[in-house]
Every structure is written in structure tokens, then in C-alpha cells.
Amino acid sequence: MGTGVIAMPERTFTAVVHKEDDLFVAECPEVGTASQVRVASVSDIPRLCGLLSLLFTQEADFHPDEVRQSEGLRQIIENPEAGSILVLSEGTIIIGMVNLLFTVSTALGGRVAILEDMVVDPIYRCNGAGATLLRSAVDVAKESGCLRITLLTDRTNDGAIRFYQRQGFVLSNMIPFRLAMNP
């Protein structure tokens, strides 16, 4: 069909666009051999806030707030007993992140993880970047002795629900509730 230029905050790339079944499809850049998953550092916080902004603009319960998100990220990064933030980089560019928080389950009698803030830059979502990042998070949880990973996603985010199901997650019968302590 043609090519188009897509501008993202850190780069511009050319996407091949074609028509499939009356839909226009942009082929994503490949996640190449230069990609790596690593533990986030404090210097990554500005880019992680950008990814969280993408995530929180599509979630019903949250809104971007760079000051709060920076502080939350810093607390996790500086306190590895509390959790781990993993980043997926393509070369020097962070293209995705996921957050594992650790706690103890009395039901299982051991350590478990809560998976939060799973987000991949939209231009990398169709070539396995999310699956790569999630597999790494599962591996870290196993290596940390976790017996289970629990995550939340918006009820209306069918794409995310299908993604997690393809990765082996199953819907829980539990219903989440929240009580804001400091709105």
C-alpha cells in the first residue's frame, strides 16, 4: 500500500502500511538480537515515566502523574526486596517495562508476586516484545521463589486479556477492591 513516517518521542521510523480485510495495518519494527531485558536503574526513570504515561492514559483507574510515578519507581528500584522493575531495550532505547512487587501469600504459604505496569511502546507490540518481557518477569519471579503471579488489567482491555491468556494466565474468581488512603 505504501510507507508512512511515524514519529515517537525518541525516534522516527518508516512503517510499511498495507490493507488487509478493509483494515490498514502497519508492520512493526522487528525486536532484534540487540534487544535485552535488564533490571531498571534510577537513570531509567524519565523513560519509564513516559511508558507509564502511555499505559495510564488507556487505563480507567489511573492517570499520568510524573512526580508520583517517579517517586514510586524510585522506591522500587532502590528497594529490591520490595520488587523489581524490568526493562526491555532495543539497542539503547527502552521499549517496554514491567513491575514485579513481592509479598507473602498465607494461602500458598510462601512468596508471591504482583505484576503491574506491563507496557510496551506501541510500535513494538506486534513482534513479540511483550511476550519476551513477560517471560523474563516470570523467570525473575520463579528465581525469587514466588509461587504465583497475580496481575490486574482493565475489564474492557480485550487485547491485554487475550495476551495474558496466551501467556498461560487464567482469570481469577477474585474481585479487586480499593480504598484510597490519600487521594
C-alpha positions in Angstrom: 0.0 0.0 0.0 2.8 2.4 0.9 5.0 3.8 3.6 4.5 6.4 6.2 6.6 8.1 8.8 5.7 7.6 12.4 7.1 10.0 14.9 7.7 8.8 18.5 9.2 10.9 21.3 12.7 9.3 20.9 12.8 8.4 17.3 11.2 8.5 13.9 10.9 5.4 11.7 9.2 4.3 8.4 6.4 1.8 8.6 5.1 -0.3 5.8 1.4 0.1 5.6 -0.9 -2.3 3.7 -4.6 -3.1 3.6 -5.9 -6.4 5.0 -9.6 -7.2 5.1 -10.5 -3.4 4.9 -8.1 -2.6 7.7 -4.9 -0.6 7.3 -2.0 -2.4 9.0 1.4 -1.0 9.9 4.2 -3.5 10.1 6.2 -3.0 13.3 9.9 -2.8 13.5 11.5 -6.2 14.5 12.6 -6.7 18.0 16.1 -7.8 17.1 19.1 -9.5 18.6 20.2 -6.3 20.1 17.2 -6.4 22.5 17.8 -7.2 26.1 15.8 -7.4 29.4 17.5 -6.0 32.4 16.7 -4.6 35.8 15.9 -0.9 35.7 18.1 1.7 37.2 17.4 5.2 38.6 18.6 6.8 35.4 15.8 5.0 33.5 13.1 6.7 35.5 12.3 9.5 32.9 11.7 7.0 30.1 9.8 4.7 32.4 7.5 7.7 33.3 6.9 8.1 29.6 5.9 4.5 29.2 3.6 4.8 32.3 2.0 7.8 30.8 1.1 5.7 27.7 -0.3 3.0 30.0 -2.2 5.3 32.3 -3.9 7.1 29.5 -5.5 3.9 28.4 -6.5 2.6 31.9 -9.7 3.6 33.5 -8.5 3.7 37.1 -5.2 5.7 36.7 -3.9 9.0 35.3 -0.4 10.1 34.4 1.4 12.0 37.2 5.1 12.1 36.6 6.0 13.3 40.1 4.1 10.4 41.8 5.2 7.8 39.2 8.9 8.9 39.6 8.7 8.5 43.3 7.1 5.1 43.1 9.6 3.9 40.6 12.5 5.2 42.7 11.2 3.4 45.8 11.0 0.1 44.0 14.4 0.4 42.2 16.1 1.4 45.4 14.4 -1.4 47.5 14.9 -4.7 45.6 13.3 -6.6 48.5 10.0 -4.9 47.6 10.1 -5.7 44.0 11.9 -5.5 40.6 11.3 -3.4 37.6 12.4 -5.0 34.3 13.0 -3.0 31.1 13.2 -4.3 27.6 15.7 -2.3 25.5 16.2 -2.3 21.7 19.8 -1.1 21.5 19.9 1.9 23.8 16.2 2.6 23.7 13.9 1.3 26.4 10.8 0.0 24.6 9.0 -1.7 27.5 8.7 -2.3 31.2 7.1 -4.5 33.8 7.0 -4.2 37.6 7.0 -7.2 40.0 6.1 -6.5 43.6 6.8 -9.2 46.2 4.6 -10.2 49.1 3.7 -13.4 51.0 0.5 -15.5 50.5 -0.9 -17.2 53.5 -3.0 -19.4 51.2 0.2 -20.7 49.5 2.5 -20.4 52.5 5.2 -18.5 50.6 6.3 -15.7 48.4 4.2 -14.4 45.5 4.5 -11.6 43.0 2.0 -8.9 41.9 2.7 -7.9 38.3 2.0 -4.3 37.5 2.7 -1.7 34.9 3.3 -4.1 31.9 3.7 -1.7 29.0 5.4 -1.9 25.6 5.9 1.0 23.2 3.0 0.6 20.8 5.3 0.4 17.7 6.9 -2.8 19.2 3.8 -4.6 20.3 3.3 -6.8 17.3 6.6 -8.6 17.2 6.9 -10.5 20.5 8.3 -7.7 22.6 5.6 -8.1 25.2 5.9 -11.9 25.4 9.7 -11.5 25.8 9.3 -9.1 28.6 6.6 -11.1 30.3 8.6 -14.4 30.1 11.5 -12.5 31.7 9.2 -11.4 34.5 8.0 -14.9 35.1 11.6 -16.1 35.2 12.6 -13.5 37.8 9.5 -14.4 39.9 10.5 -18.1 39.8 14.1 -17.3 40.6 12.9 -15.2 43.5 11.0 -18.1 44.9 7.5 -16.9 44.0 4.7 -19.5 44.0 2.3 -17.4 42.0 2.0 -14.2 39.9 -1.2 -12.1 40.1 -2.0 -9.2 37.8 -4.8 -6.8 37.1 -5.9 -5.4 33.8 -8.9 -3.3 32.7 -12.0 -5.4 32.2 -12.5 -3.7 28.8 -9.0 -4.3 27.6 -9.7 -7.3 25.4 -6.3 -7.2 23.8 -4.5 -7.4 27.1 -6.8 -10.1 28.4 -6.1 -12.2 25.3 -2.4 -11.5 25.6 -2.2 -12.7 29.2 -4.3 -15.8 28.4 -2.0 -16.7 25.6 0.9 -16.5 28.1 -0.8 -19.0 30.4 -2.6 -16.7 32.8 -6.1 -17.6 33.8 -9.0 -15.4 35.0 -9.5 -15.4 38.8 -12.8 -15.6 40.6 -11.5 -12.9 42.9 -12.8 -9.3 42.6 -10.4 -6.5 43.3 -11.4 -3.7 45.7 -9.5 -0.5 46.5 -9.6 2.0 49.3 -7.8 5.3 48.6 -5.9 6.3 51.7 -4.5 9.6 50.3 -6.4 10.6 47.2 
